[in-house]
Amino acid sequence: MRIAVPANAAGGLDAKRSDHFVRCDIFTMIECDEPKAITGATTMQNGHHEAGGCMVPVKTLLNAGVETIIVGGIGQGLCAV
């Protein structure tokens, strides 16, 4: 399973979770095996929010095979999927 966590600065397992999904600097991508043990972690730059709105990070993570997102907040309004 691949899990994405929005983070600021360099990201990684020790990074603090970003409070805002769309405007985070980077995503920490966590790989887990079936019993949910962490097997690896990488980072991926967030796309530019201005270039395509709130769907840029959603599409980026979908294309990266993310199945789960751990997030503290997603905007003030609703984004259509």
PDB file with SEQRES, HELIX, SHEET and CRYST1 records, atoms N, CA, C and O in Angstrom:
SEQRES   1 A   81  MET ARG ILE ALA VAL PRO ALA ASN ALA ALA GLY GLY LEU          
SEQRES   2 A   81  ASP ALA LYS ARG SER ASP HIS PHE VAL ARG CYS ASP ILE          
SEQRES   3 A   81  PHE THR MET ILE GLU CYS ASP GLU PRO LYS ALA ILE THR          
SEQRES   4 A   81  GLY ALA THR THR MET GLN ASN GLY HIS HIS GLU ALA GLY          
SEQRES   5 A   81  GLY CYS MET VAL PRO VAL LYS THR LEU LEU ASN ALA GLY          
SEQRES   6 A   81  VAL GLU THR ILE ILE VAL GLY GLY ILE GLY GLN GLY LEU          
SEQRES   7 A   81  CYS ALA VAL                                                  
HELIX    1 AA1 HIS A   49  GLY A   52  1                                   4    
HELIX    2 AA2 MET A   55  ASN A   63  1                                   9    
SHEET    1 AA1 4 ILE A  38  GLN A  45  0                                        
SHEET    2 AA1 4 ILE A  26  CYS A  32 -1                                        
SHEET    3 AA1 4 ARG A   2  ALA A   7 -1                                        
SHEET    4 AA1 4 THR A  68  ILE A  69  1                                        
CRYST1    1.000    1.000    1.000  90.00  90.00  90.00 P 1           1          
ATOM      1  N   MET A   1       0.840  -1.170   0.000  1.00  0.00           N  
ATOM      2  CA  MET A   1       0.000   0.000   0.000  1.00  0.00           C  
ATOM      3  C   MET A   1       0.888   1.236   0.000  1.00  0.00           C  
ATOM      4  O   MET A   1       1.917   1.274   0.674  1.00  0.00           O  
ATOM      5  N   ARG A   2       0.482   2.237  -0.756  1.00  0.00           N  
ATOM      6  CA  ARG A   2       1.219   3.507  -0.797  1.00  0.00           C  
ATOM      7  C   ARG A   2       0.365   4.596  -0.142  1.00  0.00           C  
ATOM      8  O   ARG A   2      -0.782   4.822  -0.527  1.00  0.00           O  
ATOM      9  N   ILE A   3       0.954   5.265   0.858  1.00  0.00           N  
ATOM     10  CA  ILE A   3       0.288   6.315   1.619  1.00  0.00           C  
ATOM     11  C   ILE A   3       1.032   7.626   1.381  1.00  0.00           C  
ATOM     12  O   ILE A   3       2.263   7.652   1.389  1.00  0.00           O  
ATOM     13  N   ALA A   4       0.294   8.710   1.170  1.00  0.00           N  
ATOM     14  CA  ALA A   4       0.909  10.029   1.005  1.00  0.00           C  
ATOM     15  C   ALA A   4       0.561  10.907   2.197  1.00  0.00           C  
ATOM     16  O   ALA A   4      -0.578  10.930   2.663  1.00  0.00           O  
ATOM     17  N   VAL A   5       1.573  11.634   2.684  1.00  0.00           N  
ATOM     18  CA  VAL A   5       1.386  12.581   3.777  1.00  0.00           C  
ATOM     19  C   VAL A   5       1.947  13.925   3.314  1.00  0.00           C  
ATOM     20  O   VAL A   5       3.136  14.006   3.005  1.00  0.00           O  
ATOM     21  N   PRO A   6       1.130  14.989   3.257  1.00  0.00           N  
ATOM     22  CA  PRO A   6       1.656  16.291   2.884  1.00  0.00           C  
ATOM     23  C   PRO A   6       2.607  16.806   3.962  1.00  0.00           C  
ATOM     24  O   PRO A   6       2.311  16.730   5.155  1.00  0.00           O  
ATOM     25  N   ALA A   7       3.751  17.330   3.527  1.00  0.00           N  
ATOM     26  CA  ALA A   7       4.760  17.813   4.473  1.00  0.00           C  
ATOM     27  C   ALA A   7       5.364  19.109   3.946  1.00  0.00           C  
ATOM     28  O   ALA A   7       5.160  19.482   2.791  1.00  0.00           O  
ATOM     29  N   ASN A   8       6.106  19.783   4.806  1.00  0.00           N  
ATOM     30  CA  ASN A   8       6.837  20.979   4.405  1.00  0.00           C  
ATOM     31  C   ASN A   8       8.322  20.697   4.455  1.00  0.00           C  
ATOM     32  O   ASN A   8       8.762  19.715   5.052  1.00  0.00           O  
ATOM     33  N   ALA A   9       9.090  21.565   3.822  1.00  0.00           N  
ATOM     34  CA  ALA A   9      10.546  21.468   3.754  1.00  0.00           C  
ATOM     35  C   ALA A   9      10.959  20.196   3.026  1.00  0.00           C  
ATOM     36  O   ALA A   9      10.487  19.944   1.917  1.00  0.00           O  
ATOM     37  N   ALA A  10      11.819  19.399   3.619  1.00  0.00           N  
ATOM     38  CA  ALA A  10      12.388  18.242   2.923  1.00  0.00           C  
ATOM     39  C   ALA A  10      11.510  16.997   2.943  1.00  0.00           C  
ATOM     40  O   ALA A  10      11.761  16.066   2.178  1.00  0.00           O  
ATOM     41  N   GLY A  11      10.497  16.952   3.788  1.00  0.00           N  
ATOM     42  CA  GLY A  11       9.653  15.760   3.886  1.00  0.00           C  
ATOM     43  C   GLY A  11      10.384  14.614   4.566  1.00  0.00           C  
ATOM     44  O   GLY A  11      11.378  14.829   5.260  1.00  0.00           O  
ATOM     45  N   GLY A  12       9.895  13.409   4.368  1.00  0.00           N  
ATOM     46  CA  GLY A  12      10.491  12.230   4.987  1.00  0.00           C  
ATOM     47  C   GLY A  12       9.742  11.802   6.231  1.00  0.00           C  
ATOM     48  O   GLY A  12       8.819  12.481   6.681  1.00  0.00           O  
ATOM     49  N   LEU A  13      10.146  10.670   6.781  1.00  0.00           N  
ATOM     50  CA  LEU A  13       9.438  10.093   7.932  1.00  0.00           C  
ATOM     51  C   LEU A  13       9.495  10.955   9.187  1.00  0.00           C  
ATOM     52  O   LEU A  13       8.609  10.863  10.036  1.00  0.00           O  
ATOM     53  N   ASP A  14      10.521  11.789   9.318  1.00  0.00           N  
ATOM     54  CA  ASP A  14      10.639  12.639  10.501  1.00  0.00           C  
ATOM     55  C   ASP A  14      10.035  14.030  10.297  1.00  0.00           C  
ATOM     56  O   ASP A  14      10.052  14.850  11.215  1.00  0.00           O  
ATOM     57  N   ALA A  15       9.506  14.302   9.109  1.00  0.00           N  
ATOM     58  CA  ALA A  15       8.960  15.626   8.807  1.00  0.00           C  
ATOM     59  C   ALA A  15       7.614  15.835   9.492  1.00  0.00           C  
ATOM     60  O   ALA A  15       6.878  14.884   9.755  1.00  0.00           O  
ATOM     61  N   LYS A  16       7.313  17.082   9.769  1.00  0.00           N  
ATOM     62  CA  LYS A  16       6.014  17.438  10.330  1.00  0.00           C  
ATOM     63  C   LYS A  16       4.984  17.462   9.202  1.00  0.00           C  
ATOM     64  O   LYS A  16       5.266  17.943   8.105  1.00  0.00           O  
ATOM     65  N   ARG A  17       3.795  16.942   9.478  1.00  0.00           N  
ATOM     66  CA  ARG A  17       2.720  16.955   8.497  1.00  0.00           C  
ATOM     67  C   ARG A  17       2.305  18.387   8.228  1.00  0.00           C  
ATOM     68  O   ARG A  17       2.154  19.182   9.155  1.00  0.00           O  
ATOM     69  N   SER A  18       2.121  18.715   6.963  1.00  0.00           N  
ATOM     70  CA  SER A  18       1.637  20.039   6.597  1.00  0.00           C  
ATOM     71  C   SER A  18       0.163  20.159   6.960  1.00  0.00           C  
ATOM     72  O   SER A  18      -0.583  19.183   6.877  1.00  0.00           O  
ATOM     73  N   ASP A  19      -0.254  21.350   7.360  1.00  0.00           N  
ATOM     74  CA  ASP A  19      -1.652  21.571   7.711  1.00  0.00           C  
ATOM     75  C   ASP A  19      -2.552  21.741   6.494  1.00  0.00           C  
ATOM     76  O   ASP A  19      -3.776  21.735   6.625  1.00  0.00           O  
ATOM     77  N   HIS A  20      -1.964  21.890   5.320  1.00  0.00           N  
ATOM     78  CA  HIS A  20      -2.793  22.120   4.137  1.00  0.00           C  
ATOM     79  C   HIS A  20      -2.333  21.231   2.982  1.00  0.00           C  
ATOM     80  O   HIS A  20      -1.194  21.326   2.524  1.00  0.00           O  
ATOM     81  N   PHE A  21      -3.215  20.388   2.531  1.00  0.00           N  
ATOM     82  CA  PHE A  21      -2.940  19.398   1.487  1.00  0.00           C  
ATOM     83  C   PHE A  21      -2.447  20.024   0.183  1.00  0.00           C  
ATOM     84  O   PHE A  21      -1.388  19.645  -0.316  1.00  0.00           O  
ATOM     85  N   VAL A  22      -3.189  20.963  -0.370  1.00  0.00           N  
ATOM     86  CA  VAL A  22      -2.877  21.502  -1.693  1.00  0.00           C  
ATOM     87  C   VAL A  22      -1.628  22.374  -1.681  1.00  0.00           C  
ATOM     88  O   VAL A  22      -0.891  22.396  -2.667  1.00  0.00           O  
ATOM     89  N   ARG A  23      -1.375  23.082  -0.608  1.00  0.00           N  
ATOM     90  CA  ARG A  23      -0.259  24.029  -0.581  1.00  0.00           C  
ATOM     91  C   ARG A  23       0.995  23.500   0.125  1.00  0.00           C  
ATOM     92  O   ARG A  23       1.895  24.280   0.436  1.00  0.00           O  
ATOM     93  N   CYS A  24       1.067  22.221   0.376  1.00  0.00           N  
ATOM     94  CA  CYS A  24       2.274  21.674   1.012  1.00  0.00           C  
ATOM     95  C   CYS A  24       3.456  21.751   0.041  1.00  0.00           C  
ATOM     96  O   CYS A  24       3.267  21.855  -1.171  1.00  0.00           O  
ATOM     97  N   ASP A  25       4.671  21.697   0.585  1.00  0.00           N  
ATOM     98  CA  ASP A  25       5.874  21.728  -0.243  1.00  0.00           C  
ATOM     99  C   ASP A  25       6.100  20.405  -0.959  1.00  0.00           C  
ATOM    100  O   ASP A  25       6.491  20.372  -2.126  1.00  0.00           O  
ATOM    101  N   ILE A  26       5.851  19.327  -0.247  1.00  0.00           N  
ATOM    102  CA  ILE A  26       6.271  18.009  -0.711  1.00  0.00           C  
ATOM    103  C   ILE A  26       5.344  16.945  -0.110  1.00  0.00           C  
ATOM    104  O   ILE A  26       4.696  17.193   0.907  1.00  0.00           O  
ATOM    105  N   PHE A  27       5.282  15.794  -0.718  1.00  0.00           N  
ATOM    106  CA  PHE A  27       4.550  14.665  -0.152  1.00  0.00           C  
ATOM    107  C   PHE A  27       5.544  13.596   0.277  1.00  0.00           C  
ATOM    108  O   PHE A  27       6.454  13.250  -0.477  1.00  0.00           O  
ATOM    109  N   THR A  28       5.372  13.075   1.481  1.00  0.00           N  
ATOM    110  CA  THR A  28       6.130  11.905   1.907  1.00  0.00           C  
ATOM    111  C   THR A  28       5.312  10.690   1.493  1.00  0.00           C  
ATOM    112  O   THR A  28       4.152  10.552   1.883  1.00  0.00           O  
ATOM    113  N   MET A  29       5.916   9.812   0.704  1.00  0.00           N  
ATOM    114  CA  MET A  29       5.254   8.617   0.207  1.00  0.00           C  
ATOM    115  C   MET A  29       5.737   7.434   1.045  1.00  0.00           C  
ATOM    116  O   MET A  29       6.926   7.116   1.043  1.00  0.00           O  
ATOM    117  N   ILE A  30       4.833   6.794   1.750  1.00  0.00           N  
ATOM    118  CA  ILE A  30       5.178   5.694   2.647  1.00  0.00           C  
ATOM    119  C   ILE A  30       4.675   4.396   2.040  1.00  0.00           C  
ATOM    120  O   ILE A  30       3.501   4.269   1.694  1.00  0.00           O  
ATOM    121  N   GLU A  31       5.575   3.444   1.917  1.00  0.00           N  
ATOM    122  CA  GLU A  31       5.238   2.115   1.407  1.00  0.00           C  
ATOM    123  C   GLU A  31       5.021   1.181   2.597  1.00  0.00           C  
ATOM    124  O   GLU A  31       5.840   1.130   3.514  1.00  0.00           O  
ATOM    125  N   CYS A  32       3.908   0.442   2.572  1.00  0.00           N  
ATOM    126  CA  CYS A  32       3.595  -0.509   3.640  1.00  0.00           C  
ATOM    127  C   CYS A  32       3.317  -1.870   3.041  1.00  0.00           C  
ATOM    128  O   CYS A  32       2.789  -1.976   1.934  1.00  0.00           O  
ATOM    129  N   ASP A  33       3.679  -2.926   3.784  1.00  0.00           N  
ATOM    130  CA  ASP A  33       3.336  -4.269   3.330  1.00  0.00           C  
ATOM    131  C   ASP A  33       1.969  -4.646   3.904  1.00  0.00           C  
ATOM    132  O   ASP A  33       1.336  -3.832   4.576  1.00  0.00           O  
ATOM    133  N   GLU A  34       1.522  -5.838   3.652  1.00  0.00           N  
ATOM    134  CA  GLU A  34       0.178  -6.273   4.060  1.00  0.00           C  
ATOM    135  C   GLU A  34      -0.111  -6.125   5.550  1.00  0.00           C  
ATOM    136  O   GLU A  34      -1.201  -5.667   5.894  1.00  0.00           O  
ATOM    137  N   PRO A  35       0.806  -6.489   6.464  1.00  0.00           N  
ATOM    138  CA  PRO A  35       0.484  -6.266   7.880  1.00  0.00           C  
ATOM    139  C   PRO A  35       0.665  -4.802   8.302  1.00  0.00           C  
ATOM    140  O   PRO A  35       0.612  -4.479   9.489  1.00  0.00           O  
ATOM    141  N   LYS A  36       0.878  -3.922   7.316  1.00  0.00           N  
ATOM    142  CA  LYS A  36       0.991  -2.479   7.547  1.00  0.00           C  
ATOM    143  C   LYS A  36       2.299  -2.050   8.198  1.00  0.00           C  
ATOM    144  O   LYS A  36       2.340  -1.032   8.889  1.00  0.00           O  
ATOM    145  N   ALA A  37       3.349  -2.801   7.989  1.00  0.00           N  
ATOM    146  CA  ALA A  37       4.667  -2.391   8.444  1.00  0.00           C  
ATOM    147  C   ALA A  37       5.289  -1.506   7.370  1.00  0.00           C  
ATOM    148  O   ALA A  37       5.146  -1.791   6.181  1.00  0.00           O  
ATOM    149  N   ILE A  38       5.977  -0.435   7.767  1.00  0.00           N  
ATOM    150  CA  ILE A  38       6.618   0.457   6.803  1.00  0.00           C  
ATOM    151  C   ILE A  38       7.797  -0.264   6.171  1.00  0.00           C  
ATOM    152  O   ILE A  38       8.675  -0.772   6.870  1.00  0.00           O  
ATOM    153  N   THR A  39       7.809  -0.305   4.842  1.00  0.00           N  
ATOM    154  CA  THR A  39       8.893  -0.966   4.111  1.00  0.00           C  
ATOM    155  C   THR A  39       9.774   0.022   3.367  1.00  0.00           C  
ATOM    156  O   THR A  39      10.829  -0.357   2.859  1.00  0.00           O  
ATOM    157  N   GLY A  40       9.360   1.285   3.293  1.00  0.00           N  
ATOM    158  CA  GLY A  40      10.163   2.293   2.621  1.00  0.00           C  
ATOM    159  C   GLY A  40       9.456   3.629   2.585  1.00  0.00           C  
ATOM    160  O   GLY A  40       8.252   3.719   2.826  1.00  0.00           O  
ATOM    161  N   ALA A  41      10.219   4.667   2.283  1.00  0.00           N  
ATOM    162  CA  ALA A  41       9.643   5.998   2.182  1.00  0.00           C  
ATOM    163  C   ALA A  41      10.444   6.814   1.179  1.00  0.00           C  
ATOM    164  O   ALA A  41      11.670   6.726   1.123  1.00  0.00           O  
ATOM    165  N   THR A  42       9.734   7.604   0.391  1.00  0.00           N  
ATOM    166  CA  THR A  42      10.351   8.524  -0.562  1.00  0.00           C  
ATOM    167  C   THR A  42       9.601   9.854  -0.474  1.00  0.00           C  
ATOM    168  O   THR A  42       8.624   9.976   0.264  1.00  0.00           O  
ATOM    169  N   THR A  43      10.057  10.829  -1.219  1.00  0.00           N  
ATOM    170  CA  THR A  43       9.351  12.100  -1.276  1.00  0.00           C  
ATOM    171  C   THR A  43       9.048  12.445  -2.722  1.00  0.00           C  
ATOM    172  O   THR A  43       9.720  11.979  -3.642  1.00  0.00           O  
ATOM    173  N   MET A  44       8.019  13.272  -2.911  1.00  0.00           N  
ATOM    174  CA  MET A  44       7.624  13.714  -4.242  1.00  0.00           C  
ATOM    175  C   MET A  44       7.167  15.164  -4.136  1.00  0.00           C  
ATOM    176  O   MET A  44       6.340  15.493  -3.286  1.00  0.00           O  
ATOM    177  N   GLN A  45       7.697  16.028  -4.992  1.00  0.00           N  
ATOM    178  CA  GLN A  45       7.312  17.438  -5.000  1.00  0.00           C  
ATOM    179  C   GLN A  45       5.836  17.584  -5.314  1.00  0.00           C  
ATOM    180  O   GLN A  45       5.282  16.832  -6.116  1.00  0.00           O  
ATOM    181  N   ASN A  46       5.208  18.551  -4.680  1.00  0.00           N  
ATOM    182  CA  ASN A  46       3.822  18.885  -4.965  1.00  0.00           C  
ATOM    183  C   ASN A  46       3.783  19.686  -6.265  1.00  0.00           C  
ATOM    184  O   ASN A  46       4.729  20.409  -6.577  1.00  0.00           O  
ATOM    185  N   GLY A  47       2.693  19.560  -7.021  1.00  0.00           N  
ATOM    186  CA  GLY A  47       2.516  20.355  -8.231  1.00  0.00           C  
ATOM    187  C   GLY A  47       2.164  21.787  -7.881  1.00  0.00           C  
ATOM    188  O   GLY A  47       1.914  22.101  -6.717  1.00  0.00           O  
ATOM    189  N   HIS A  48       2.142  22.653  -8.874  1.00  0.00           N  
ATOM    190  CA  HIS A  48       1.823  24.057  -8.655  1.00  0.00           C  
ATOM    191  C   HIS A  48       0.319  24.253  -8.598  1.00  0.00           C  
ATOM    192  O   HIS A  48      -0.382  23.993  -9.576  1.00  0.00           O  
ATOM    193  N   HIS A  49      -0.177  24.707  -7.463  1.00  0.00           N  
ATOM    194  CA  HIS A  49      -1.607  24.912  -7.231  1.00  0.00           C  
ATOM    195  C   HIS A  49      -2.203  25.856  -8.277  1.00  0.00           C  
ATOM    196  O   HIS A  49      -3.314  25.629  -8.755  1.00  0.00           O  
ATOM    197  N   GLU A  50      -1.478  26.899  -8.629  1.00  0.00           N  
ATOM    198  CA  GLU A  50      -1.987  27.900  -9.559  1.00  0.00           C  
ATOM    199  C   GLU A  50      -2.169  27.339 -10.967  1.00  0.00           C  
ATOM    200  O   GLU A  50      -2.998  27.837 -11.730  1.00  0.00           O  
ATOM    201  N   ALA A  51      -1.413  26.322 -11.312  1.00  0.00           N  
ATOM    202  CA  ALA A  51      -1.434  25.782 -12.675  1.00  0.00           C  
ATOM    203  C   ALA A  51      -2.704  24.999 -12.994  1.00  0.00           C  
ATOM    204  O   ALA A  51      -3.053  24.882 -14.169  1.00  0.00           O  
ATOM    205  N   GLY A  52      -3.395  24.469 -12.024  1.00  0.00           N  
ATOM    206  CA  GLY A  52      -4.564  23.660 -12.316  1.00  0.00           C  
ATOM    207  C   GLY A  52      -5.503  23.501 -11.152  1.00  0.00           C  
ATOM    208  O   GLY A  52      -6.364  22.622 -11.164  1.00  0.00           O  
ATOM    209  N   GLY A  53      -5.354  24.340 -10.143  1.00  0.00           N  
ATOM    210  CA  GLY A  53      -6.264  24.288  -9.019  1.00  0.00           C  
ATOM    211  C   GLY A  53      -6.011  23.122  -8.099  1.00  0.00           C  
ATOM    212  O   GLY A  53      -4.925  22.542  -8.077  1.00  0.00           O  
ATOM    213  N   CYS A  54      -7.040  22.790  -7.335  1.00  0.00           N  
ATOM    214  CA  CYS A  54      -6.904  21.785  -6.278  1.00  0.00           C  
ATOM    215  C   CYS A  54      -6.722  20.374  -6.817  1.00  0.00           C  
ATOM    216  O   CYS A  54      -6.351  19.478  -6.060  1.00  0.00           O  
ATOM    217  N   MET A  55      -6.969  20.154  -8.084  1.00  0.00           N  
ATOM    218  CA  MET A  55      -6.850  18.800  -8.629  1.00  0.00           C  
ATOM    219  C   MET A  55      -5.418  18.418  -8.988  1.00  0.00           C  
ATOM    220  O   MET A  55      -5.147  17.240  -9.220  1.00  0.00           O  
ATOM    221  N   VAL A  56      -4.485  19.385  -9.043  1.00  0.00           N  
ATOM    222  CA  VAL A  56      -3.098  19.076  -9.400  1.00  0.00           C  
ATOM    223  C   VAL A  56      -2.505  18.027  -8.459  1.00  0.00           C  
ATOM    224  O   VAL A  56      -2.034  16.999  -8.944  1.00  0.00           O  
ATOM    225  N   PRO A  57      -2.504  18.233  -7.134  1.00  0.00           N  
ATOM    226  CA  PRO A  57      -1.930  17.206  -6.264  1.00  0.00           C  
ATOM    227  C   PRO A  57      -2.731  15.908  -6.270  1.00  0.00           C  
ATOM    228  O   PRO A  57      -2.154  14.828  -6.139  1.00  0.00           O  
ATOM    229  N   VAL A  58      -4.039  15.998  -6.419  1.00  0.00           N  
ATOM    230  CA  VAL A  58      -4.869  14.787  -6.455  1.00  0.00           C  
ATOM    231  C   VAL A  58      -4.461  13.915  -7.640  1.00  0.00           C  
ATOM    232  O   VAL A  58      -4.256  12.712  -7.478  1.00  0.00           O  
ATOM    233  N   LYS A  59      -4.342  14.499  -8.812  1.00  0.00           N  
ATOM    234  CA  LYS A  59      -3.958  13.749 -10.012  1.00  0.00           C  
ATOM    235  C   LYS A  59      -2.525  13.244  -9.921  1.00  0.00           C  
ATOM    236  O   LYS A  59      -2.223  12.134 -10.359  1.00  0.00           O  
ATOM    237  N   THR A  60      -1.638  14.064  -9.349  1.00  0.00           N  
ATOM    238  CA  THR A  60      -0.242  13.649  -9.187  1.00  0.00           C  
ATOM    239  C   THR A  60      -0.141  12.413  -8.301  1.00  0.00           C  
ATOM    240  O   THR A  60       0.569  11.463  -8.632  1.00  0.00           O  
ATOM    241  N   LEU A  61      -0.854  12.426  -7.172  1.00  0.00           N  
ATOM    242  CA  LEU A  61      -0.824  11.282  -6.261  1.00  0.00           C  
ATOM    243  C   LEU A  61      -1.502  10.058  -6.859  1.00  0.00           C  
ATOM    244  O   LEU A  61      -1.034   8.936  -6.668  1.00  0.00           O  
ATOM    245  N   LEU A  62      -2.582  10.258  -7.569  1.00  0.00           N  
ATOM    246  CA  LEU A  62      -3.265   9.150  -8.237  1.00  0.00           C  
ATOM    247  C   LEU A  62      -2.330   8.486  -9.240  1.00  0.00           C  
ATOM    248  O   LEU A  62      -2.251   7.258  -9.296  1.00  0.00           O  
ATOM    249  N   ASN A  63      -1.626   9.285 -10.027  1.00  0.00           N  
ATOM    250  CA  ASN A  63      -0.686   8.749 -11.014  1.00  0.00           C  
ATOM    251  C   ASN A  63       0.502   8.048 -10.362  1.00  0.00           C  
ATOM    252  O   ASN A  63       1.141   7.201 -10.987  1.00  0.00           O  
ATOM    253  N   ALA A  64       0.800   8.393  -9.114  1.00  0.00           N  
ATOM    254  CA  ALA A  64       1.908   7.768  -8.384  1.00  0.00           C  
ATOM    255  C   ALA A  64       1.470   6.500  -7.655  1.00  0.00           C  
ATOM    256  O   ALA A  64       2.282   5.874  -6.974  1.00  0.00           O  
ATOM    257  N   GLY A  65       0.206   6.111  -7.786  1.00  0.00           N  
ATOM    258  CA  GLY A  65      -0.266   4.876  -7.169  1.00  0.00           C  
ATOM    259  C   GLY A  65      -0.650   5.000  -5.709  1.00  0.00           C  
ATOM    260  O   GLY A  65      -0.722   3.993  -5.004  1.00  0.00           O  
ATOM    261  N   VAL A  66      -0.898   6.217  -5.240  1.00  0.00           N  
ATOM    262  CA  VAL A  66      -1.291   6.423  -3.847  1.00  0.00           C  
ATOM    263  C   VAL A  66      -2.695   5.880  -3.625  1.00  0.00           C  
ATOM    264  O   VAL A  66      -3.605   6.128  -4.416  1.00  0.00           O  
ATOM    265  N   GLU A  67      -2.857   5.138  -2.537  1.00  0.00           N  
ATOM    266  CA  GLU A  67      -4.156   4.571  -2.172  1.00  0.00           C  
ATOM    267  C   GLU A  67      -4.792   5.285  -0.979  1.00  0.00           C  
ATOM    268  O   GLU A  67      -6.012   5.259  -0.812  1.00  0.00           O  
ATOM    269  N   THR A  68      -3.961   5.923  -0.149  1.00  0.00           N  
ATOM    270  CA  THR A  68      -4.439   6.557   1.073  1.00  0.00           C  
ATOM    271  C   THR A  68      -3.699   7.870   1.289  1.00  0.00           C  
ATOM    272  O   THR A  68      -2.506   7.974   1.006  1.00  0.00           O  
ATOM    273  N   ILE A  69      -4.418   8.873   1.793  1.00  0.00           N  
ATOM    274  CA  ILE A  69      -3.808  10.158   2.120  1.00  0.00           C  
ATOM    275  C   ILE A  69      -4.100  10.450   3.588  1.00  0.00           C  
ATOM    276  O   ILE A  69      -5.235  10.308   4.044  1.00  0.00           O  
ATOM    277  N   ILE A  70      -3.069  10.857   4.324  1.00  0.00           N  
ATOM    278  CA  ILE A  70      -3.239  11.310   5.701  1.00  0.00           C  
ATOM    279  C   ILE A  70      -3.086  12.820   5.658  1.00  0.00           C  
ATOM    280  O   ILE A  70      -2.016  13.328   5.325  1.00  0.00           O  
ATOM    281  N   VAL A  71      -4.159  13.545   5.995  1.00  0.00           N  
ATOM    282  CA  VAL A  71      -4.164  14.991   5.823  1.00  0.00           C  
ATOM    283  C   VAL A  71      -4.909  15.656   6.971  1.00  0.00           C  
ATOM    284  O   VAL A  71      -5.857  15.099   7.523  1.00  0.00           O  
ATOM    285  N   GLY A  72      -4.462  16.860   7.321  1.00  0.00           N  
ATOM    286  CA  GLY A  72      -5.116  17.609   8.397  1.00  0.00           C  
ATOM    287  C   GLY A  72      -6.174  18.555   7.889  1.00  0.00           C  
ATOM    288  O   GLY A  72      -7.101  18.890   8.626  1.00  0.00           O  
ATOM    289  N   GLY A  73      -6.065  19.002   6.639  1.00  0.00           N  
ATOM    290  CA  GLY A  73      -7.039  19.939   6.099  1.00  0.00           C  
ATOM    291  C   GLY A  73      -6.960  20.006   4.590  1.00  0.00           C  
ATOM    292  O   GLY A  73      -5.883  19.883   4.006  1.00  0.00           O  
ATOM    293  N   ILE A  74      -8.109  20.201   3.963  1.00  0.00           N  
ATOM    294  CA  ILE A  74      -8.162  20.349   2.510  1.00  0.00           C  
ATOM    295  C   ILE A  74      -9.034  21.564   2.206  1.00  0.00           C  
ATOM    296  O   ILE A  74     -10.249  21.435   2.057  1.00  0.00           O  
ATOM    297  N   GLY A  75      -8.422  22.736   2.115  1.00  0.00           N  
ATOM    298  CA  GLY A  75      -9.083  23.947   1.669  1.00  0.00           C  
ATOM    299  C   GLY A  75     -10.260  24.413   2.505  1.00  0.00           C  
ATOM    300  O   GLY A  75     -10.617  23.825   3.526  1.00  0.00           O  
ATOM    301  N   GLN A  76     -10.848  25.508   2.015  1.00  0.00           N  
ATOM    302  CA  GLN A  76     -12.001  26.097   2.682  1.00  0.00           C  
ATOM    303  C   GLN A  76     -13.299  25.639   2.041  1.00  0.00           C  
ATOM    304  O   GLN A  76     -14.354  25.689   2.673  1.00  0.00           O  
ATOM    305  N   GLY A  77     -13.233  25.199   0.809  1.00  0.00           N  
ATOM    306  CA  GLY A  77     -14.435  24.771   0.094  1.00  0.00           C  
ATOM    307  C   GLY A  77     -14.300  23.338  -0.366  1.00  0.00           C  
ATOM    308  O   GLY A  77     -13.449  22.594   0.122  1.00  0.00           O  
ATOM    309  N   LEU A  78     -15.124  22.962  -1.289  1.00  0.00           N  
ATOM    310  CA  LEU A  78     -15.102  21.597  -1.808  1.00  0.00           C  
ATOM    311  C   LEU A  78     -14.475  21.571  -3.192  1.00  0.00           C  
ATOM    312  O   LEU A  78     -14.676  22.487  -3.988  1.00  0.00           O  
ATOM    313  N   CYS A  79     -13.726  20.534  -3.472  1.00  0.00           N  
ATOM    314  CA  CYS A  79     -13.169  20.323  -4.801  1.00  0.00           C  
ATOM    315  C   CYS A  79     -13.940  19.185  -5.453  1.00  0.00           C  
ATOM    316  O   CYS A  79     -14.160  18.149  -4.826  1.00  0.00           O  
ATOM    317  N   ALA A  80     -14.346  19.362  -6.683  1.00  0.00           N  
ATOM    318  CA  ALA A  80     -15.052  18.300  -7.404  1.00  0.00           C  
ATOM    319  C   ALA A  80     -14.039  17.300  -7.919  1.00  0.00           C  
ATOM    320  O   ALA A  80     -13.006  17.693  -8.462  1.00  0.00           O  
ATOM    321  N   VAL A  81     -14.309  16.032  -7.763  1.00  0.00           N  
ATOM    322  CA  VAL A  81     -13.417  14.979  -8.232  1.00  0.00           C  
ATOM    323  C   VAL A  81     -13.962  14.415  -9.522  1.00  0.00           C  
ATOM    324  O   VAL A  81     -13.364  13.507 -10.100  1.00  0.00           O  
TER     325      VAL A  81                                                      
END                                                                             
